[in-house]
Amino acid sequence: LQVVASFDAGASASVNANLFLGIFTPGGPLFADSNGTLGPTPKPRLTGAVSSFQNLTFVNLPNPAASLTPGPYWWFMIIVPTADPNTSYSDMVLTTIP
């Protein structure tokens, strides 16, 4: 299982923002902190200038059935600009482990 993300900052070179990465698991939501450690408390994975990027490997699990329990998993990325926290850019993908 490989989950890859991308982001287009548009006409600006970058956006000052908080970037959240996480997963909704059968046991509840988990968020990656600045060290990449997953936990239940929402913490930004990155805070600062977020430039356009392509093909950022978010997850790479060669044998997901060996490390994940069966069920649905929603992988997500949320970018919240610090200048306007009422705006956000987000996307998610569903994978199901049989």
MOLINTA-V268740 format. One line per field, one symbol per residue. ss: DSSP state (h for helix, s for strand, l for the rest). phi: phi as a letter, one per 40 degrees, with the letter a starting at -180 (. if undefined). burial: + if it has 24 or more other C-alpha atoms within 12 Angstrom, else -. Layout:
# MOLINTA-V268740
ss: ???
phi: ???
burial: ???
This chain:
# MOLINTA-V268740
ss: lssssssllllllssssssssssssllssssslllllssllllllsssssslsssssssslllhhhhlllssssssssssslllllllsssssssssl
phi: .bbbbaabcgcccabcabbbbaacbdchcbbccccgccacccbccabhcbcdabfcccabbcbcccbbcdicbbcbbbbbcccaccbabaaabbbbcc
burial: --+-+---------+-+++++++++----+++---------+++++---+-------++-------------+++++++++-------+-----+---
